[in-house]
Amino acid sequence: QVQLVESGGGLVQPGGSLRLSCTFSGSIFSINDMGWYRRAPGKTRELVATRRSDGTIGYLDSVKGRFTFSRDSAKNRVYLQMNNLQPEDTAVYYCNSAPIGADYWGQGTQVTVSS
């Protein structure tokens, strides 16, 4: 069964932190290819973090130094630790295959950064 379940979002003040989790299942997804995307209001979806083929983690420039991607292969789970959140990080966050997402998308988790 193909499934993507994102969680951990919420409302946080600027400078705050959140940790997003994504549990996935289905043969179309591989722990080695998962990444995090986000879609802000009125904007196109963008890739935020992903594990590259050489094993390093690539980040969107605007989140470098603030976000950290990690994974748990045993649980088919990926995480995104987000620190020093800013209003421009407000978006719905999704996990999916990266750098090209599969046709199937989960519901995402809303992150709102506001004072």
C-alpha angles and dihedrals in degrees: 000000000000112000140158119185119182123188143160101074125131147129116307136168121245109281092029130121139233134179117215123202131197126191116192138183137178134078093266091070128070127189088227093060105040123120143163125254133180137199118203121200110284093004136100122256115272134195110246105179138355142163110251124220090258090058097253121121120244121206137191106258093242093058100041111127092017105060127055126195120208138162144203109212094188091059099036088237136135128193139201117203108200120194132177090020117199132199090256088063090068107122145107108277123213137180122216143134112308147256086007116031122226119246091256117078130182126226094267127215124266119235116190121183112192141134 
